[in-house]
């Protein structure tokens, strides 16, 4: 179950980054849903890096958030197996 949740969150981050990089229409319901969910799950990591290039900032910050979720999920799985 933990793997599924972490996988879904990382997929949301990936889609969000792709939508930002390729300038997806935020008026689209699916795109705006992914954007909103990414904002919820980023847990304050959405502005850790603030380079001049905003796209680079999105990529770096959401990659960091995905890494934190992946490591956190791994630790939770490991703890549950004990």
MITOR-716465 format. One record per residue: residue number from 0; residue in one letter; x negated, y negated, z of N, C-alpha, C, CB in turn. Coordinates in pm, 1 decimal. Glycine has a CB too. Layout:
// residues N
@i->NUM; aa->A; n.x->X; n.y->Y; n.z->Z; ca.x->X; ca.y->Y; ca.z->Z; c.x->X; c.y->Y; c.z->Z; cb.x->X; cb.y->Y; cb.z->Z
...
***
This chain:
// residues 82
@i->0; aa->X; n.x->-81.2; n.y->119.6; n.z->0.0; ca.x->0.0; ca.y->0.0; ca.z->0.0; c.x->-86.2; c.y->-127.1; c.z->0.0; cb.x->92.7; cb.y->0.8; cb.z->120.2
@i->1; aa->X; n.x->-193.2; n.y->-125.0; n.z->78.8; ca.x->-283.4; ca.y->-240.7; ca.z->84.2; c.x->-345.3; c.y->-264.4; c.z->-52.9; cb.x->-394.3; cb.y->-219.6; cb.z->190.7
@i->2; aa->X; n.x->-386.2; n.y->-156.7; n.z->-119.2; ca.x->-445.5; ca.y->-169.9; ca.z->-253.4; c.x->-347.7; c.y->-233.9; c.z->-351.1; cb.x->-489.6; cb.y->-32.6; cb.z->-306.4
@i->3; aa->X; n.x->-222.2; n.y->-195.3; n.z->-341.7; ca.x->-120.6; ca.y->-249.9; ca.z->-432.2; c.x->-104.3; c.y->-400.1; c.z->-408.8; cb.x->14.8; cb.y->-177.2; cb.z->-412.7
@i->4; aa->X; n.x->-93.0; n.y->-439.7; n.z->-283.5; ca.x->-76.0; ca.y->-582.1; ca.z->-251.2; c.x->-196.3; c.y->-662.3; c.z->-299.4; cb.x->-56.5; cb.y->-601.8; cb.z->-99.0
@i->5; aa->X; n.x->-315.8; n.y->-614.4; n.z->-267.9; ca.x->-437.9; ca.y->-684.4; ca.z->-310.0; c.x->-445.5; c.y->-689.3; c.z->-462.7; cb.x->-564.1; cb.y->-614.7; cb.z->-251.8
@i->6; aa->X; n.x->-411.5; n.y->-579.7; n.z->-528.1; ca.x->-412.9; ca.y->-576.3; ca.z->-674.3; c.x->-316.5; c.y->-676.2; c.z->-735.8; cb.x->-379.5; cb.y->-437.8; cb.z->-723.0
@i->7; aa->X; n.x->-198.4; n.y->-686.6; n.z->-678.7; ca.x->-98.9; ca.y->-782.7; ca.z->-728.8; c.x->-148.1; c.y->-926.1; c.z->-709.0; cb.x->37.2; cb.y->-762.6; cb.z->-657.3
@i->8; aa->X; n.x->-203.7; n.y->-954.4; n.z->-592.6; ca.x->-254.3; ca.y->-1090.1; ca.z->-565.6; c.x->-367.8; c.y->-1125.1; c.z->-661.9; cb.x->-303.4; cb.y->-1101.8; cb.z->-418.8
@i->9; aa->X; n.x->-459.2; n.y->-1032.6; n.z->-683.4; ca.x->-570.1; ca.y->-1058.2; ca.z->-776.4; c.x->-518.0; c.y->-1074.8; c.z->-918.8; cb.x->-673.6; cb.y->-943.4; cb.z->-770.7
@i->10; aa->X; n.x->-416.3; n.y->-998.4; n.z->-956.4; ca.x->-355.7; ca.y->-1014.9; ca.z->-1089.1; c.x->-292.1; c.y->-1153.4; c.z->-1102.4; cb.x->-249.8; cb.y->-904.7; cb.z->-1114.6
@i->11; aa->X; n.x->-228.3; n.y->-1200.0; n.z->-997.0; ca.x->-169.1; ca.y->-1334.8; ca.z->-997.9; c.x->-278.2; c.y->-1439.7; c.z->-1015.1; cb.x->-89.4; cb.y->-1361.1; cb.z->-867.2
@i->12; aa->X; n.x->-389.5; n.y->-1424.6; n.z->-942.4; ca.x->-501.0; ca.y->-1518.6; ca.z->-957.4; c.x->-555.0; c.y->-1516.9; c.z->-1100.4; cb.x->-613.6; cb.y->-1484.7; cb.z->-858.0
@i->13; aa->X; n.x->-569.8; n.y->-1397.9; n.z->-1155.8; ca.x->-622.6; ca.y->-1384.7; ca.z->-1292.4; c.x->-530.7; c.y->-1453.5; c.z->-1392.4; cb.x->-639.8; cb.y->-1236.0; cb.z->-1330.0
@i->14; aa->X; n.x->-401.3; n.y->-1428.1; n.z->-1381.7; ca.x->-306.4; ca.y->-1492.7; ca.z->-1472.2; c.x->-307.9; c.y->-1644.2; c.z->-1454.1; cb.x->-164.9; cb.y->-1438.4; cb.z->-1449.0
@i->15; aa->X; n.x->-314.1; n.y->-1689.1; n.z->-1330.9; ca.x->-317.8; ca.y->-1833.6; ca.z->-1304.6; c.x->-438.2; c.y->-1898.6; c.z->-1372.8; cb.x->-322.3; cb.y->-1860.6; cb.z->-1152.7
@i->16; aa->X; n.x->-554.5; n.y->-1837.7; n.z->-1355.9; ca.x->-675.7; ca.y->-1892.5; ca.z->-1418.3; c.x->-660.1; c.y->-1894.1; c.z->-1570.0; cb.x->-800.8; cb.y->-1809.9; cb.z->-1377.7
@i->17; aa->X; n.x->-610.9; n.y->-1785.6; n.z->-1627.5; ca.x->-591.3; ca.y->-1781.1; ca.z->-1772.9; c.x->-492.7; c.y->-1888.3; c.z->-1818.2; cb.x->-541.4; cb.y->-1642.2; cb.z->-1816.2
@i->18; aa->X; n.x->-384.5; n.y->-1905.9; n.z->-1744.6; ca.x->-285.6; ca.y->-2006.8; ca.z->-1781.1; c.x->-343.8; c.y->-2147.6; c.z->-1773.9; cb.x->-163.6; cb.y->-1996.3; cb.z->-1690.4
@i->19; aa->X; n.x->-427.1; n.y->-2173.5; n.z->-1674.2; ca.x->-489.5; ca.y->-2305.9; ca.z->-1662.3; c.x->-591.1; c.y->-2326.8; c.z->-1773.8; cb.x->-557.6; cb.y->-2322.3; cb.z->-1524.4
@i->20; aa->X; n.x->-676.8; n.y->-2228.0; n.z->-1796.1; ca.x->-781.8; ca.y->-2240.2; ca.z->-1898.0; c.x->-722.1; c.y->-2260.2; c.z->-2036.7; cb.x->-871.8; cb.y->-2115.9; cb.z->-1897.5
@i->21; aa->X; n.x->-614.4; n.y->-2186.8; n.z->-2066.6; ca.x->-554.4; ca.y->-2195.9; ca.z->-2199.4; c.x->-436.2; c.y->-2292.8; c.z->-2204.5; cb.x->-509.6; cb.y->-2059.1; cb.z->-2244.6
@i->22; aa->X; n.x->-421.6; n.y->-2375.2; n.z->-2100.0; ca.x->-322.3; ca.y->-2482.3; ca.z->-2095.7; c.x->-180.9; c.y->-2431.7; c.z->-2124.8; cb.x->-359.3; cb.y->-2590.8; cb.z->-2195.1
@i->23; aa->X; n.x->-139.0; n.y->-2329.9; n.z->-2049.4; ca.x->-5.6; ca.y->-2272.9; ca.z->-2067.0; c.x->101.3; c.y->-2374.9; c.z->-2027.5; cb.x->9.8; cb.y->-2143.7; cb.z->-1983.5
@i->24; aa->X; n.x->217.0; n.y->-2360.2; n.z->-2085.9; ca.x->330.0; ca.y->-2449.1; ca.z->-2061.4; c.x->383.6; c.y->-2427.5; c.z->-1919.8; cb.x->441.7; cb.y->-2425.7; cb.z->-2166.0
@i->25; aa->X; n.x->362.9; n.y->-2524.5; n.z->-1830.0; ca.x->409.6; ca.y->-2511.4; ca.z->-1692.3; c.x->561.1; c.y->-2524.7; c.z->-1680.1; cb.x->342.6; cb.y->-2615.0; cb.z->-1605.4
@i->26; aa->X; n.x->626.1; n.y->-2562.8; n.z->-1788.3; ca.x->771.7; ca.y->-2565.7; ca.z->-1790.4; c.x->831.3; c.y->-2426.8; c.z->-1806.2; cb.x->820.2; cb.y->-2655.1; cb.z->-1902.0
@i->27; aa->X; n.x->748.8; n.y->-2330.7; n.z->-1847.8; ca.x->792.7; ca.y->-2192.3; ca.z->-1861.4; c.x->812.4; c.y->-2132.5; c.z->-1722.5; cb.x->690.3; cb.y->-2109.0; cb.z->-1943.8
@i->28; aa->X; n.x->922.5; n.y->-2061.8; n.z->-1702.9; ca.x->954.3; ca.y->-2005.7; ca.z->-1572.2; c.x->850.1; c.y->-1910.1; c.z->-1518.9; cb.x->1084.2; cb.y->-1936.1; cb.z->-1578.5
@i->29; aa->X; n.x->800.1; n.y->-1820.7; n.z->-1605.3; ca.x->700.4; ca.y->-1722.8; ca.z->-1560.7; c.x->570.2; c.y->-1792.0; c.z->-1523.2; cb.x->674.8; cb.y->-1617.6; cb.z->-1670.1
@i->30; aa->X; n.x->527.6; n.y->-1886.0; n.z->-1604.9; ca.x->403.4; ca.y->-1959.2; ca.z->-1577.4; c.x->415.8; c.y->-2036.7; c.z->-1446.4; cb.x->369.7; cb.y->-2055.7; cb.z->-1694.1
@i->31; aa->X; n.x->527.2; n.y->-2104.0; n.z->-1425.7; ca.x->543.8; ca.y->-2180.9; ca.z->-1302.0; c.x->554.4; c.y->-2088.7; c.z->-1180.5; cb.x->668.3; cb.y->-2270.4; cb.z->-1311.1
@i->32; aa->X; n.x->614.1; n.y->-1970.2; n.z->-1197.0; ca.x->620.1; ca.y->-1872.4; ca.z->-1087.5; c.x->479.6; c.y->-1826.4; c.z->-1049.4; cb.x->707.0; cb.y->-1750.8; cb.z->-1127.5
@i->33; aa->X; n.x->397.9; n.y->-1792.9; n.z->-1149.0; ca.x->260.5; ca.y->-1748.5; ca.z->-1122.3; c.x->182.0; c.y->-1860.9; c.z->-1055.7; cb.x->190.2; cb.y->-1703.6; cb.z->-1253.4
@i->34; aa->X; n.x->199.1; n.y->-1982.5; n.z->-1103.1; ca.x->130.5; ca.y->-2097.7; ca.z->-1043.2; c.x->168.7; c.y->-2112.0; c.z->-895.8; cb.x->164.8; cb.y->-2227.5; cb.z->-1120.3
@i->35; aa->X; n.x->298.2; n.y->-2103.5; n.z->-866.4; ca.x->345.5; ca.y->-2118.6; ca.z->-728.1; c.x->292.9; c.y->-2006.4; c.z->-639.2; cb.x->499.0; cb.y->-2121.0; cb.z->-724.0
@i->36; aa->X; n.x->295.3; n.y->-1883.5; n.z->-688.9; ca.x->246.6; ca.y->-1770.5; ca.z->-609.8; c.x->95.9; c.y->-1780.9; c.z->-585.6; cb.x->279.6; cb.y->-1638.0; cb.z->-680.0
@i->37; aa->X; n.x->23.1; n.y->-1826.1; n.z->-686.0; ca.x->-121.9; ca.y->-1843.2; ca.z->-669.5; c.x->-149.9; c.y->-1946.5; c.z->-561.0; cb.x->-188.2; cb.y->-1886.1; cb.z->-803.3
@i->38; aa->X; n.x->-70.8; n.y->-2052.6; n.z->-556.8; ca.x->-87.9; ca.y->-2155.5; ca.z->-454.2; c.x->-62.5; c.y->-2099.5; c.z->-314.4; cb.x->5.9; cb.y->-2273.4; cb.z->-481.2
@i->39; aa->X; n.x->32.7; n.y->-2008.1; n.z->-302.6; ca.x->63.3; ca.y->-1947.2; ca.z->-172.8; c.x->-50.9; c.y->-1856.4; c.z->-127.5; cb.x->195.0; cb.y->-1867.1; cb.z->-180.4
@i->40; aa->X; n.x->-99.3; n.y->-1772.1; n.z->-217.5; ca.x->-196.9; ca.y->-1669.5; ca.z->-180.3; c.x->-341.2; c.y->-1718.3; c.z->-174.7; cb.x->-188.1; cb.y->-1556.7; cb.z->-276.1
@i->41; aa->X; n.x->-369.6; n.y->-1838.4; n.z->-225.0; ca.x->-508.1; ca.y->-1886.4; ca.z->-226.4; c.x->-558.3; c.y->-1919.1; c.z->-85.3; cb.x->-520.0; cb.y->-2010.2; cb.z->-315.8
@i->42; aa->X; n.x->-466.1; n.y->-1936.9; n.z->8.6; ca.x->-499.3; ca.y->-1951.3; ca.z->151.1; c.x->-605.5; c.y->-2057.9; c.z->180.5; cb.x->-546.9; cb.y->-1819.4; cb.z->204.5
@i->43; aa->X; n.x->-589.7; n.y->-2174.1; n.z->121.9; ca.x->-681.4; ca.y->-2283.8; ca.z->151.2; c.x->-813.3; c.y->-2280.2; c.z->76.2; cb.x->-709.6; cb.y->-2285.4; cb.z->294.6
@i->44; aa->X; n.x->-831.0; n.y->-2183.6; n.z->-11.9; ca.x->-956.8; ca.y->-2173.0; ca.z->-86.3; c.x->-948.8; c.y->-2239.2; c.z->-224.1; cb.x->-995.4; cb.y->-2026.7; cb.z->-102.1
@i->45; aa->X; n.x->-839.7; n.y->-2306.4; n.z->-253.2; ca.x->-819.4; ca.y->-2364.9; ca.z->-385.1; c.x->-902.0; c.y->-2488.1; c.z->-414.8; cb.x->-678.7; cb.y->-2398.4; cb.z->-401.2
@i->46; aa->X; n.x->-969.0; n.y->-2541.4; n.z->-313.7; ca.x->-1049.9; ca.y->-2661.4; ca.z->-337.4; c.x->-1185.3; c.y->-2654.8; c.z->-267.6; cb.x->-974.8; cb.y->-2784.9; cb.z->-290.8
@i->47; aa->X; n.x->-1238.0; n.y->-2535.3; n.z->-252.4; ca.x->-1370.8; ca.y->-2518.9; ca.z->-191.3; c.x->-1476.5; c.y->-2583.0; c.z->-280.2; cb.x->-1403.3; cb.y->-2368.3; cb.z->-168.2
@i->48; aa->X; n.x->-1468.2; n.y->-2555.6; n.z->-409.5; ca.x->-1561.4; ca.y->-2613.1; ca.z->-506.9; c.x->-1489.3; c.y->-2724.4; c.z->-581.5; cb.x->-1615.2; cb.y->-2504.0; cb.z->-606.5
@i->49; aa->X; n.x->-1554.3; n.y->-2839.8; n.z->-593.6; ca.x->-1493.0; ca.y->-2952.6; ca.z->-664.4; c.x->-1588.6; c.y->-3010.2; c.z->-768.8; cb.x->-1451.3; cb.y->-3062.4; cb.z->-564.7
@i->50; aa->X; n.x->-1621.8; n.y->-2930.1; n.z->-870.2; ca.x->-1710.2; ca.y->-2982.0; ca.z->-975.3; c.x->-1636.7; c.y->-3086.1; c.z->-1060.2; cb.x->-1762.0; cb.y->-2866.5; cb.z->-1064.9
@i->51; aa->X; n.x->-1712.2; n.y->-3160.6; n.z->-1137.6; ca.x->-1652.2; ca.y->-3260.8; ca.z->-1225.9; c.x->-1557.2; c.y->-3197.1; c.z->-1326.9; cb.x->-1761.3; cb.y->-3338.6; cb.z->-1299.1
@i->52; aa->X; n.x->-1590.8; n.y->-3078.0; n.z->-1372.6; ca.x->-1506.9; ca.y->-3005.4; ca.z->-1468.0; c.x->-1397.1; c.y->-2931.9; c.z->-1390.6; cb.x->-1592.1; cb.y->-2904.9; cb.z->-1553.4
@i->53; aa->X; n.x->-1272.9; n.y->-2978.5; n.z->-1404.3; ca.x->-1161.5; ca.y->-2920.1; ca.z->-1328.9; c.x->-1139.3; c.y->-2773.1; c.z->-1362.0; cb.x->-1034.3; cb.y->-2997.6; cb.z->-1356.0
@i->54; aa->X; n.x->-1158.0; n.y->-2735.3; n.z->-1487.7; ca.x->-1139.9; ca.y->-2594.6; ca.z->-1525.4; c.x->-1240.0; c.y->-2506.1; c.z->-1453.2; cb.x->-1154.2; cb.y->-2577.1; cb.z->-1677.2
@i->55; aa->X; n.x->-1363.2; n.y->-2551.6; n.z->-1445.4; ca.x->-1465.3; ca.y->-2476.4; ca.z->-1372.9; c.x->-1425.9; c.y->-2463.5; c.z->-1226.0; cb.x->-1603.7; cb.y->-2544.7; cb.z->-1386.1
@i->56; aa->X; n.x->-1371.0; n.y->-2568.5; n.z->-1169.5; ca.x->-1325.2; ca.y->-2564.1; ca.z->-1031.0; c.x->-1217.4; c.y->-2459.5; c.z->-1009.2; cb.x->-1273.6; cb.y->-2699.4; cb.z->-989.3
@i->57; aa->X; n.x->-1121.8; n.y->-2452.4; n.z->-1101.2; ca.x->-1015.3; ca.y->-2351.8; ca.z->-1090.6; c.x->-1074.4; c.y->-2211.9; c.z->-1097.9; cb.x->-910.0; cb.y->-2371.2; cb.z->-1202.0
@i->58; aa->X; n.x->-1162.6; n.y->-2189.9; n.z->-1193.4; ca.x->-1224.0; ca.y->-2057.3; ca.z->-1208.6; c.x->-1302.2; c.y->-2019.7; c.z->-1083.2; cb.x->-1316.7; cb.y->-2054.2; cb.z->-1332.1
@i->59; aa->X; n.x->-1385.9; n.y->-2108.8; n.z->-1034.6; ca.x->-1467.8; ca.y->-2079.1; ca.z->-916.4; c.x->-1382.9; c.y->-2055.9; c.z->-791.6; cb.x->-1565.8; cb.y->-2192.8; cb.z->-890.9
@i->60; aa->X; n.x->-1286.8; n.y->-2141.7; n.z->-768.4; ca.x->-1206.2; ca.y->-2131.5; ca.z->-647.0; c.x->-1118.2; c.y->-2007.1; c.z->-645.8; cb.x->-1120.0; cb.y->-2254.7; cb.z->-631.8
@i->61; aa->X; n.x->-1058.6; n.y->-1975.1; n.z->-758.7; ca.x->-972.6; ca.y->-1856.9; ca.z->-761.7; c.x->-1053.9; c.y->-1728.2; c.z->-768.2; cb.x->-877.7; cb.y->-1864.1; cb.z->-880.4
@i->62; aa->X; n.x->-1173.9; n.y->-1734.3; n.z->-823.0; ca.x->-1263.7; ca.y->-1617.9; ca.z->-816.5; c.x->-1305.2; c.y->-1593.5; c.z->-671.8; cb.x->-1389.5; cb.y->-1639.0; cb.z->-906.6
@i->63; aa->X; n.x->-1334.3; n.y->-1700.4; n.z->-599.0; ca.x->-1367.8; ca.y->-1686.9; ca.z->-457.1; c.x->-1249.9; c.y->-1628.2; c.z->-379.5; cb.x->-1408.2; cb.y->-1823.7; cb.z->-397.7
@i->64; aa->X; n.x->-1130.6; n.y->-1678.7; n.z->-405.2; ca.x->-1012.2; ca.y->-1627.2; ca.z->-336.3; c.x->-990.3; c.y->-1479.3; c.z->-368.4; cb.x->-887.8; cb.y->-1708.8; cb.z->-375.1
@i->65; aa->X; n.x->-1010.0; n.y->-1440.7; n.z->-494.5; ca.x->-995.6; ca.y->-1299.5; ca.z->-532.1; c.x->-1098.5; c.y->-1213.8; c.z->-460.2; cb.x->-1009.7; cb.y->-1282.1; cb.z->-684.2
@i->66; aa->X; n.x->-1219.9; n.y->-1263.8; n.z->-449.3; ca.x->-1325.2; ca.y->-1190.7; ca.z->-378.3; c.x->-1289.4; c.y->-1174.3; c.z->-230.4; cb.x->-1460.7; cb.y->-1263.7; cb.z->-392.7
@i->67; aa->X; n.x->-1239.6; n.y->-1280.0; n.z->-168.5; ca.x->-1199.5; ca.y->-1272.8; ca.z->-27.6; c.x->-1087.0; c.y->-1170.7; c.z->-9.6; cb.x->-1154.4; cb.y->-1412.1; cb.z->23.5
@i->68; aa->X; n.x->-988.8; n.y->-1172.9; n.z->-98.7; ca.x->-879.9; ca.y->-1075.7; ca.z->-90.9; c.x->-930.9; c.y->-933.2; c.z->-111.7; cb.x->-772.3; cb.y->-1108.4; cb.z->-194.5
@i->69; aa->X; n.x->-1020.7; n.y->-914.1; n.z->-206.5; ca.x->-1074.0; ca.y->-779.8; ca.z->-233.5; c.x->-1152.1; c.y->-726.9; c.z->-113.8; cb.x->-1164.1; cb.y->-781.6; cb.z->-358.1
@i->70; aa->X; n.x->-1238.6; n.y->-808.9; n.z->-58.0; ca.x->-1318.3; ca.y->-766.5; ca.z->57.9; c.x->-1227.5; c.y->-744.5; c.z->178.7; cb.x->-1427.7; cb.y->-871.9; cb.z->91.2
@i->71; aa->X; n.x->-1134.3; n.y->-835.6; n.z->200.3; ca.x->-1040.1; ca.y->-820.0; ca.z->311.2; c.x->-957.7; c.y->-693.1; c.z->298.5; cb.x->-947.9; cb.y->-939.9; cb.z->318.9
@i->72; aa->X; n.x->-911.0; n.y->-665.9; n.z->177.6; ca.x->-834.9; ca.y->-543.1; ca.z->154.0; c.x->-917.4; c.y->-419.5; c.z->179.7; cb.x->-782.4; cb.y->-540.2; cb.z->12.7
@i->73; aa->X; n.x->-1042.0; n.y->-422.6; n.z->134.9; ca.x->-1133.3; ca.y->-309.7; ca.z->156.8; c.x->-1153.7; c.y->-285.5; c.z->306.3; cb.x->-1269.3; cb.y->-335.6; cb.z->87.8
@i->74; aa->X; n.x->-1173.7; n.y->-392.6; n.z->382.3; ca.x->-1193.0; ca.y->-379.8; ca.z->526.9; c.x->-1067.7; c.y->-325.7; c.z->596.3; cb.x->-1231.3; cb.y->-515.2; cb.z->586.9
@i->75; aa->X; n.x->-951.8; n.y->-371.4; n.z->553.5; ca.x->-827.2; ca.y->-321.8; ca.z->612.2; c.x->-808.6; c.y->-173.7; c.z->581.2; cb.x->-706.8; cb.y->-402.6; cb.z->560.2
@i->76; aa->X; n.x->-834.3; n.y->-134.3; n.z->457.4; ca.x->-822.7; ca.y->7.2; ca.z->419.7; c.x->-918.2; c.y->91.7; c.z->502.6; cb.x->-851.4; cb.y->26.5; cb.z->269.1
@i->77; aa->X; n.x->-1039.7; n.y->43.9; n.z->517.4; ca.x->-1139.7; ca.y->116.7; ca.z->596.1; c.x->-1094.4; c.y->130.8; c.z->741.6; cb.x->-1276.4; cb.y->44.8; cb.z->589.6
@i->78; aa->X; n.x->-1039.5; n.y->23.8; n.z->798.3; ca.x->-993.1; ca.y->27.7; ca.z->937.1; c.x->-874.3; c.y->122.4; c.z->953.7; cb.x->-954.6; cb.y->-112.9; cb.z->984.2
@i->79; aa->X; n.x->-786.1; n.y->127.6; n.z->855.6; ca.x->-669.1; ca.y->214.7; ca.z->863.8; c.x->-705.1; c.y->362.3; c.z->851.3; cb.x->-569.9; cb.y->177.7; cb.z->756.2
@i->80; aa->X; n.x->-815.0; n.y->391.7; n.z->787.6; ca.x->-857.3; ca.y->531.1; ca.z->769.5; c.x->-919.4; c.y->589.9; c.z->895.2; cb.x->-956.0; cb.y->541.0; cb.z->655.3
@i->81; aa->X; n.x->-954.5; n.y->507.6; n.z->990.7; ca.x->-1018.5; ca.y->557.1; ca.z->1113.6; c.x->-920.6; c.y->618.7; c.z->1206.9; cb.x->-1090.5; cb.y->446.9; cb.z->1184.1
***
